[in-house]
Amino acid sequence: MIDRRTVLKLGVAAVAPTLVTACVGGGGIEFHRNTRRPISSTTRFDAARFAGDWVIRGEFVHPGEAPLFGKVSIEHGARGITGITLSNAASSRERYDAQMKTPGRIVVGTPPFGTEYWVLWVDADYRTAAIGTPSGSFGWIIDRKRTGGADRIKAAADMLAFNGYATDRLQTR
């Protein structure tokens, strides 16, 4: 099984057919979304408001995995989102260059290995957001604070379900 960090680094959505072929003997890759369901990103995305520090409040995991529940810092510039930095509880930090050609769709990695991370939903005050990939390889609920906002966390989970995600794999805090 491929872990979540590898998904972010490699952009599994772009190379999934190759990886599935390579992993057939080991059980293959199991994503978290029914790709027969339509998926859409938010149309009211503002990169400047989305930028800043977030806490991962919900994360899709495979059976037997534990969520990382780290932190995410989003950078923006004149052309939208320009970078993403991930931090975990052990103070490990990894920064990824990003670009944005369409509002609400952040590309991490270099084509043909880049992956689009879609902002599926963000509340009106940019406190909580649901992010996922069209392939279903990845999904998060992020929030500006570590606790509180249970109604927004539920709304984000509902939006992930609406976009075809298997919310029985979603672990929240």
Helices and strands as residue ranges (DSSP letters): H 4-10, H 12-23, G 24-26, H 47-50, E 52-60, E 71-77, E 80-87, E 93-102, E 105-108, E 115-122, E 128-132, E 139-143, H 150-162, G 167-169, E 170-172
